[in-house]
């Protein structure tokens, strides 16, 4: 049995829109989040963790337009299978059909040829890394100078007041200032700030407390453990 596609993992069709894929991801994330299986047997927890990894990988691919297009091309190529071409010299994959007989390029069965192909790919990657490392210090220096300039300019406008403050508080399971979605439980799940999120964590308090910055708080979420999370924009 072949492994399920990313579309099957998220239970959507290939024609699903970005919003449909996103909603499906959140549904599957809520279903398989390891926290829901904390009191279950080891086998069930491992099953949930494995399923969650597959769900995250499916979203990583299908949630990005370029990656999804490449993945669709791969699915199309797999569905077409070897191209039939009687008397042809062969295809790029090394598999061809002649007079109804499937033939494989013998080089694909030669370990030395395969090792040389892998070495070539490895050398290509190493060369790219070398170029990146050569220019990385200069790019880092430029980024540092720009960051200092922007920070200094902003501090001058705001009179030297910090733009954000991190307060010590109860553990929410996510980092301070993380962008989060509120899922069933309720509980928080951290997501990239480039997507759609319910708020950014700016503090938390236990029963009887209050948010550290009420003026920045746009939403208070009482979690399943009794801790209240303070979310800002």
Phi and psi restraints in degrees (value plus and minus 20) as a CYANA .aco file:
   2 UNK   PHI     -94.1   -54.1
   2 UNK   PSI     134.8   174.8
   3 UNK   PHI     -88.1   -48.1
   3 UNK   PSI     127.8   167.8
   4 UNK   PHI     -87.6   -47.6
   4 UNK   PSI     129.5   169.5
   5 UNK   PHI     -96.3   -56.3
   5 UNK   PSI     148.3   188.3
   6 UNK   PHI     -81.4   -41.4
   6 UNK   PSI     -53.6   -13.6
   7 UNK   PHI     -85.5   -45.5
   7 UNK   PSI     -61.9   -21.9
   8 UNK   PHI     -87.5   -47.5
   8 UNK   PSI     -55.3   -15.3
   9 UNK   PHI     -80.7   -40.7
   9 UNK   PSI     -61.4   -21.4
  10 UNK   PHI    -110.0   -70.0
  10 UNK   PSI     -21.9    18.1
  11 UNK   PHI      41.3    81.3
  11 UNK   PSI      26.9    66.9
  12 UNK   PHI    -151.5  -111.5
  12 UNK   PSI     144.4   184.4
  13 UNK   PHI    -109.3   -69.3
  13 UNK   PSI     146.6   186.6
  14 UNK   PHI     -86.9   -46.9
  14 UNK   PSI     -39.8     0.2
  15 UNK   PHI    -109.3   -69.3
  15 UNK   PSI     -16.7    23.3
  16 UNK   PHI     -82.9   -42.9
  16 UNK   PSI     121.9   161.9
  17 UNK   PHI     -95.2   -55.2
  17 UNK   PSI     149.9   189.9
  18 UNK   PHI     -79.1   -39.1
  18 UNK   PSI     -62.5   -22.5
  19 UNK   PHI     -85.2   -45.2
  19 UNK   PSI     -58.6   -18.6
  20 UNK   PHI     -85.5   -45.5
  20 UNK   PSI     -59.9   -19.9
  21 UNK   PHI     -85.2   -45.2
  21 UNK   PSI     -61.9   -21.9
  22 UNK   PHI     -83.4   -43.4
  22 UNK   PSI     -65.2   -25.2
  23 UNK   PHI     -83.9   -43.9
  23 UNK   PSI     -59.0   -19.0
  24 UNK   PHI     -83.9   -43.9
  24 UNK   PSI     -58.0   -18.0
  25 UNK   PHI     -82.1   -42.1
  25 UNK   PSI     -66.9   -26.9
  26 UNK   PHI     -83.9   -43.9
  26 UNK   PSI     -56.9   -16.9
  27 UNK   PHI     -83.5   -43.5
  27 UNK   PSI     -66.3   -26.3
  28 UNK   PHI     -89.2   -49.2
  28 UNK   PSI     -54.2   -14.2
  29 UNK   PHI     -84.7   -44.7
  29 UNK   PSI     -61.3   -21.3
  30 UNK   PHI     -84.6   -44.6
  30 UNK   PSI     -57.1   -17.1
  31 UNK   PHI     -88.4   -48.4
  31 UNK   PSI     -59.9   -19.9
  32 UNK   PHI    -127.4   -87.4
  32 UNK   PSI     -14.3    25.7
  33 UNK   PHI     -78.0   -38.0
  33 UNK   PSI     109.2   149.2
  34 UNK   PHI     -75.1   -35.1
  34 UNK   PSI     -48.1    -8.1
  35 UNK   PHI     -80.5   -40.5
  35 UNK   PSI     -48.9    -8.9
  36 UNK   PHI     -92.5   -52.5
  36 UNK   PSI     -34.5     5.5
  37 UNK   PHI    -133.6   -93.6
  37 UNK   PSI      -2.9    37.1
  38 UNK   PHI     -80.9   -40.9
  38 UNK   PSI     -51.8   -11.8
  39 UNK   PHI    -119.1   -79.1
  39 UNK   PSI     -11.5    28.5
  40 UNK   PHI    -110.7   -70.7
  40 UNK   PSI     158.1   198.1
  41 UNK   PHI     -88.2   -48.2
  41 UNK   PSI     140.4   180.4
  42 UNK   PHI     -78.2   -38.2
  42 UNK   PSI     -63.0   -23.0
  43 UNK   PHI     -81.5   -41.5
  43 UNK   PSI     -60.2   -20.2
  44 UNK   PHI     -89.2   -49.2
  44 UNK   PSI     -58.1   -18.1
  45 UNK   PHI     -85.4   -45.4
  45 UNK   PSI     -61.0   -21.0
  46 UNK   PHI     -85.9   -45.9
  46 UNK   PSI     -57.9   -17.9
  47 UNK   PHI     -81.7   -41.7
  47 UNK   PSI     -62.9   -22.9
  48 UNK   PHI     -86.3   -46.3
  48 UNK   PSI     -61.5   -21.5
  49 UNK   PHI     -84.5   -44.5
  49 UNK   PSI     -61.3   -21.3
  50 UNK   PHI     -84.9   -44.9
  50 UNK   PSI     -63.1   -23.1
  51 UNK   PHI     -84.2   -44.2
  51 UNK   PSI     -59.0   -19.0
  52 UNK   PHI     -85.0   -45.0
  52 UNK   PSI     -58.3   -18.3
  53 UNK   PHI     -82.7   -42.7
  53 UNK   PSI     -61.4   -21.4
  54 UNK   PHI     -85.3   -45.3
  54 UNK   PSI     -60.0   -20.0
  55 UNK   PHI     -83.6   -43.6
  55 UNK   PSI     -64.2   -24.2
  56 UNK   PHI     -84.1   -44.1
  56 UNK   PSI     -59.7   -19.7
  57 UNK   PHI     -87.6   -47.6
  57 UNK   PSI     -59.5   -19.5
  58 UNK   PHI     -81.6   -41.6
  58 UNK   PSI     -61.7   -21.7
  59 UNK   PHI     -88.3   -48.3
  59 UNK   PSI     -57.4   -17.4
  60 UNK   PHI     -79.3   -39.3
  60 UNK   PSI     -56.8   -16.8
  61 UNK   PHI    -104.0   -64.0
  61 UNK   PSI     -72.5   -32.5
  62 UNK   PHI     -97.2   -57.2
  62 UNK   PSI     -38.7     1.3
  63 UNK   PHI    -101.9   -61.9
  63 UNK   PSI     -26.4    13.6
  64 UNK   PHI    -135.0   -95.0
  64 UNK   PSI     106.3   146.3
  65 UNK   PHI     -78.5   -38.5
  65 UNK   PSI     -66.5   -26.5
  66 UNK   PHI     -86.9   -46.9
  66 UNK   PSI     -64.9   -24.9
  67 UNK   PHI     -84.2   -44.2
  67 UNK   PSI     -58.0   -18.0
  68 UNK   PHI     -85.5   -45.5
  68 UNK   PSI     -59.7   -19.7
  69 UNK   PHI     -83.3   -43.3
  69 UNK   PSI     -63.5   -23.5
  70 UNK   PHI     -84.0   -44.0
  70 UNK   PSI     -60.3   -20.3
  71 UNK   PHI     -85.6   -45.6
  71 UNK   PSI     -59.7   -19.7
  72 UNK   PHI     -82.9   -42.9
  72 UNK   PSI     -59.5   -19.5
  73 UNK   PHI     -82.6   -42.6
  73 UNK   PSI     -59.7   -19.7
  74 UNK   PHI     -84.3   -44.3
  74 UNK   PSI     -63.5   -23.5
  75 UNK   PHI     -81.8   -41.8
  75 UNK   PSI     -60.4   -20.4
  76 UNK   PHI     -83.4   -43.4
  76 UNK   PSI     -61.2   -21.2
  77 UNK   PHI     -85.3   -45.3
  77 UNK   PSI     -59.7   -19.7
  78 UNK   PHI     -87.0   -47.0
  78 UNK   PSI     -59.9   -19.9
  79 UNK   PHI     -88.4   -48.4
  79 UNK   PSI     -50.7   -10.7
  80 UNK   PHI     -93.4   -53.4
  80 UNK   PSI     -54.5   -14.5
  81 UNK   PHI      52.9    92.9
  81 UNK   PSI    -190.6  -150.6
  82 UNK   PHI     -79.5   -39.5
  82 UNK   PSI     117.2   157.2
  83 UNK   PHI    -100.1   -60.1
  83 UNK   PSI     109.6   149.6
  84 UNK   PHI    -100.9   -60.9
  84 UNK   PSI     106.9   146.9
  85 UNK   PHI    -173.4  -133.4
  85 UNK   PSI      71.5   111.5
  86 UNK   PHI     -79.3   -39.3
  86 UNK   PSI     104.3   144.3
  87 UNK   PHI      56.4    96.4
  87 UNK   PSI     -12.0    28.0
  88 UNK   PHI     -97.5   -57.5
  88 UNK   PSI     143.8   183.8
  89 UNK   PHI     -98.5   -58.5
  89 UNK   PSI     -33.3     6.7
  90 UNK   PHI     103.4   143.4
  90 UNK   PSI     146.3   186.3
  91 UNK   PHI    -124.3   -84.3
  91 UNK   PSI     151.9   191.9
  92 UNK   PHI     -84.3   -44.3
  92 UNK   PSI     -44.9    -4.9
  93 UNK   PHI     -99.4   -59.4
  93 UNK   PSI     -30.4     9.6
  94 UNK   PHI      65.3   105.3
  94 UNK   PSI     -10.5    29.5
  95 UNK   PHI    -141.5  -101.5
  95 UNK   PSI     112.6   152.6
  96 UNK   PHI    -165.9  -125.9
  96 UNK   PSI     146.2   186.2
  97 UNK   PHI    -141.3  -101.3
  97 UNK   PSI     107.2   147.2
  98 UNK   PHI    -147.2  -107.2
  98 UNK   PSI     100.0   140.0
  99 UNK   PHI      33.5    73.5
  99 UNK   PSI      19.1    59.1
 100 UNK   PHI      61.5   101.5
 100 UNK   PSI     -18.0    22.0
 101 UNK   PHI    -129.1   -89.1
 101 UNK   PSI     106.4   146.4
 102 UNK   PHI    -100.1   -60.1
 102 UNK   PSI     108.0   148.0
 103 UNK   PHI    -143.3  -103.3
 103 UNK   PSI     125.2   165.2
 104 UNK   PHI    -133.4   -93.4
 104 UNK   PSI     114.5   154.5
 105 UNK   PHI     -74.2   -34.2
 105 UNK   PSI     100.5   140.5
 106 UNK   PHI     -79.9   -39.9
 106 UNK   PSI     -42.2    -2.2
 107 UNK   PHI     -83.3   -43.3
 107 UNK   PSI     -47.5    -7.5
 108 UNK   PHI     -89.9   -49.9
 108 UNK   PSI     -34.9     5.1
 109 UNK   PHI    -118.1   -78.1
 109 UNK   PSI     -21.5    18.5
 110 UNK   PHI    -113.0   -73.0
 110 UNK   PSI      93.0   133.0
 111 UNK   PHI     -77.2   -37.2
 111 UNK   PSI     -57.0   -17.0
 112 UNK   PHI     -84.8   -44.8
 112 UNK   PSI     -59.6   -19.6
 113 UNK   PHI     -85.8   -45.8
 113 UNK   PSI     -62.3   -22.3
 114 UNK   PHI     -85.7   -45.7
 114 UNK   PSI     -59.0   -19.0
 115 UNK   PHI     -83.4   -43.4
 115 UNK   PSI     -60.4   -20.4
 116 UNK   PHI     -86.7   -46.7
 116 UNK   PSI     -55.7   -15.7
 117 UNK   PHI     -85.5   -45.5
 117 UNK   PSI     -63.1   -23.1
 118 UNK   PHI     -86.2   -46.2
 118 UNK   PSI     -57.5   -17.5
 119 UNK   PHI     -84.8   -44.8
 119 UNK   PSI     -59.9   -19.9
 120 UNK   PHI     -82.4   -42.4
 120 UNK   PSI     -63.4   -23.4
 121 UNK   PHI     -85.2   -45.2
 121 UNK   PSI     -59.2   -19.2
 122 UNK   PHI     -85.8   -45.8
 122 UNK   PSI     -61.6   -21.6
 123 UNK   PHI     -84.4   -44.4
 123 UNK   PSI     -57.8   -17.8
 124 UNK   PHI     -82.9   -42.9
 124 UNK   PSI     -63.5   -23.5
 125 UNK   PHI     -85.4   -45.4
 125 UNK   PSI     -61.5   -21.5
 126 UNK   PHI     -82.1   -42.1
 126 UNK   PSI     -59.8   -19.8
 127 UNK   PHI     -83.2   -43.2
 127 UNK   PSI     -59.7   -19.7
 128 UNK   PHI     -85.6   -45.6
 128 UNK   PSI     -60.9   -20.9
 129 UNK   PHI     -84.8   -44.8
 129 UNK   PSI     -57.4   -17.4
 130 UNK   PHI     -83.8   -43.8
 130 UNK   PSI     -61.2   -21.2
 131 UNK   PHI     -83.9   -43.9
 131 UNK   PSI     -62.0   -22.0
 132 UNK   PHI     -83.9   -43.9
 132 UNK   PSI     -62.1   -22.1
 133 UNK   PHI     -87.3   -47.3
 133 UNK   PSI     -50.5   -10.5
 134 UNK   PHI     -85.7   -45.7
 134 UNK   PSI     -58.7   -18.7
 135 UNK   PHI    -118.2   -78.2
 135 UNK   PSI     -28.7    11.3
 136 UNK   PHI     -78.8   -38.8
 136 UNK   PSI     -64.3   -24.3
 137 UNK   PHI     -80.4   -40.4
 137 UNK   PSI     -59.7   -19.7
 138 UNK   PHI     -88.4   -48.4
 138 UNK   PSI     -61.3   -21.3
 139 UNK   PHI     -84.2   -44.2
 139 UNK   PSI     -58.5   -18.5
 140 UNK   PHI     -84.3   -44.3
 140 UNK   PSI     -59.6   -19.6
 141 UNK   PHI     -84.9   -44.9
 141 UNK   PSI     -64.0   -24.0
 142 UNK   PHI     -81.7   -41.7
 142 UNK   PSI     -63.1   -23.1
 143 UNK   PHI     -83.4   -43.4
 143 UNK   PSI     -58.6   -18.6
 144 UNK   PHI     -84.6   -44.6
 144 UNK   PSI     -64.8   -24.8
 145 UNK   PHI     -82.5   -42.5
 145 UNK   PSI     -64.4   -24.4
 146 UNK   PHI     -83.7   -43.7
 146 UNK   PSI     -59.3   -19.3
 147 UNK   PHI     -84.0   -44.0
 147 UNK   PSI     -62.5   -22.5
 148 UNK   PHI     -82.9   -42.9
 148 UNK   PSI     -62.0   -22.0
 149 UNK   PHI     -82.7   -42.7
 149 UNK   PSI     -66.4   -26.4
 150 UNK   PHI     -85.2   -45.2
 150 UNK   PSI     -63.4   -23.4
 151 UNK   PHI     -83.2   -43.2
 151 UNK   PSI     -62.8   -22.8
 152 UNK   PHI     -84.5   -44.5
 152 UNK   PSI     -62.0   -22.0
 153 UNK   PHI     -83.7   -43.7
 153 UNK   PSI     -62.2   -22.2
 154 UNK   PHI     -89.0   -49.0
 154 UNK   PSI     -57.8   -17.8
 155 UNK   PHI     -82.6   -42.6
 155 UNK   PSI     -55.2   -15.2
 156 UNK   PHI     -85.9   -45.9
 156 UNK   PSI     -54.9   -14.9
 157 UNK   PHI     -94.1   -54.1
 157 UNK   PSI     -58.7   -18.7
 158 UNK   PHI    -111.2   -71.2
 158 UNK   PSI     -16.4    23.6
 159 UNK   PHI      55.4    95.4
 159 UNK   PSI       4.8    44.8
 160 UNK   PHI      63.5   103.5
 160 UNK   PSI     -12.2    27.8
 161 UNK   PHI    -101.6   -61.6
 161 UNK   PSI     120.2   160.2
 162 UNK   PHI     -86.6   -46.6
 162 UNK   PSI     130.3   170.3
 163 UNK   PHI     -99.3   -59.3
 163 UNK   PSI     -44.8    -4.8
 164 UNK   PHI    -173.6  -133.6
 164 UNK   PSI     129.8   169.8
 165 UNK   PHI    -147.9  -107.9
 165 UNK   PSI     116.1   156.1
 166 UNK   PHI    -122.7   -82.7
 166 UNK   PSI     104.7   144.7
 167 UNK   PHI    -126.9   -86.9
 167 UNK   PSI     123.1   163.1
 168 UNK   PHI     -89.6   -49.6
 168 UNK   PSI     122.6   162.6
 169 UNK   PHI    -190.3  -150.3
 169 UNK   PSI    -192.3  -152.3
 170 UNK   PHI     -83.0   -43.0
 170 UNK   PSI     136.0   176.0
 171 UNK   PHI     -95.9   -55.9
 171 UNK   PSI     107.9   147.9
 172 UNK   PHI    -125.5   -85.5
 172 UNK   PSI     -25.1    14.9
 173 UNK   PHI      65.6   105.6
 173 UNK   PSI     -22.4    17.6
 174 UNK   PHI    -154.4  -114.4
 174 UNK   PSI     142.0   182.0
 175 UNK   PHI     -95.1   -55.1
 175 UNK   PSI     136.7   176.7
 176 UNK   PHI     -83.1   -43.1
 176 UNK   PSI     124.0   164.0
 177 UNK   PHI      48.0    88.0
 177 UNK   PSI      -9.8    30.2
 178 UNK   PHI     -94.7   -54.7
 178 UNK   PSI     126.2   166.2
 179 UNK   PHI    -103.4   -63.4
 179 UNK   PSI     112.2   152.2
 180 UNK   PHI    -155.7  -115.7
 180 UNK   PSI     138.2   178.2
 181 UNK   PHI    -133.3   -93.3
 181 UNK   PSI     126.3   166.3
 182 UNK   PHI    -114.6   -74.6
 182 UNK   PSI      98.8   138.8
 183 UNK   PHI    -135.2   -95.2
 183 UNK   PSI     155.6   195.6
 184 UNK   PHI     -74.5   -34.5
 184 UNK   PSI     124.0   164.0
 185 UNK   PHI     124.2   164.2
 185 UNK   PSI     -76.6   -36.6
 186 UNK   PHI    -102.2   -62.2
 186 UNK   PSI     141.1   181.1
 187 UNK   PHI    -172.3  -132.3
 187 UNK   PSI     152.2   192.2
 188 UNK   PHI    -127.3   -87.3
 188 UNK   PSI     124.7   164.7
 189 UNK   PHI    -150.1  -110.1
 189 UNK   PSI     105.3   145.3
 190 UNK   PHI     -94.0   -54.0
 190 UNK   PSI     117.4   157.4
 191 UNK   PHI    -156.6  -116.6
 191 UNK   PSI     144.3   184.3
 192 UNK   PHI     -81.6   -41.6
 192 UNK   PSI     121.3   161.3
 193 UNK   PHI     -91.8   -51.8
 193 UNK   PSI     -26.7    13.3
 194 UNK   PHI    -101.1   -61.1
 194 UNK   PSI     -32.5     7.5
 195 UNK   PHI    -119.2   -79.2
 195 UNK   PSI    -182.7  -142.7
 196 UNK   PHI    -108.8   -68.8
 196 UNK   PSI     105.0   145.0
 197 UNK   PHI    -158.0  -118.0
 197 UNK   PSI     142.2   182.2
 198 UNK   PHI    -105.6   -65.6
 198 UNK   PSI     -38.4     1.6
 199 UNK   PHI     146.7   186.7
 199 UNK   PSI     155.0   195.0
 200 UNK   PHI    -135.0   -95.0
 200 UNK   PSI     113.1   153.1
 201 UNK   PHI     -88.6   -48.6
 201 UNK   PSI      99.2   139.2
 202 UNK   PHI    -139.9   -99.9
 202 UNK   PSI     -18.9    21.1
 203 UNK   PHI     145.8   185.8
 203 UNK   PSI     158.5   198.5
 204 UNK   PHI    -181.7  -141.7
 204 UNK   PSI     139.3   179.3
 205 UNK   PHI    -171.7  -131.7
 205 UNK   PSI     135.3   175.3
 206 UNK   PHI    -111.7   -71.7
 206 UNK   PSI     150.1   190.1
 207 UNK   PHI     -69.3   -29.3
 207 UNK   PSI     112.6   152.6
 208 UNK   PHI      74.5   114.5
 208 UNK   PSI     -28.3    11.7
 209 UNK   PHI    -117.5   -77.5
 209 UNK   PSI    -185.5  -145.5
 210 UNK   PHI    -173.7  -133.7
 210 UNK   PSI     141.6   181.6
 211 UNK   PHI     -85.0   -45.0
 211 UNK   PSI     120.2   160.2
 212 UNK   PHI     -88.2   -48.2
 212 UNK   PSI     -46.9    -6.9
 213 UNK   PHI    -151.9  -111.9
 213 UNK   PSI      61.2   101.2
 214 UNK   PHI     -77.2   -37.2
 214 UNK   PSI     -54.0   -14.0
 215 UNK   PHI     -87.0   -47.0
 215 UNK   PSI     -46.5    -6.5
 216 UNK   PHI    -114.9   -74.9
 216 UNK   PSI     -32.1     7.9
 217 UNK   PHI    -100.0   -60.0
 217 UNK   PSI     104.2   144.2
 218 UNK   PHI    -126.6   -86.6
 218 UNK   PSI     -33.2     6.8
 219 UNK   PHI    -180.2  -140.2
 219 UNK   PSI     117.6   157.6
 220 UNK   PHI    -133.1   -93.1
 220 UNK   PSI     109.8   149.8
 221 UNK   PHI    -141.6  -101.6
 221 UNK   PSI      94.6   134.6
 222 UNK   PHI    -101.6   -61.6
 222 UNK   PSI      94.7   134.7
 223 UNK   PHI    -103.7   -63.7
 223 UNK   PSI     151.9   191.9
 224 UNK   PHI     -85.7   -45.7
 224 UNK   PSI     -42.5    -2.5
 225 UNK   PHI    -108.7   -68.7
 225 UNK   PSI     -13.2    26.8
 226 UNK   PHI      70.6   110.6
 226 UNK   PSI     -30.6     9.4
 227 UNK   PHI    -101.5   -61.5
 227 UNK   PSI     121.6   161.6
 228 UNK   PHI    -124.8   -84.8
 228 UNK   PSI     105.5   145.5
 229 UNK   PHI    -113.0   -73.0
 229 UNK   PSI     118.8   158.8
 230 UNK   PHI    -122.8   -82.8
 230 UNK   PSI      99.1   139.1
 231 UNK   PHI    -129.8   -89.8
 231 UNK   PSI     116.1   156.1
 232 UNK   PHI    -134.5   -94.5
 232 UNK   PSI    -197.8  -157.8
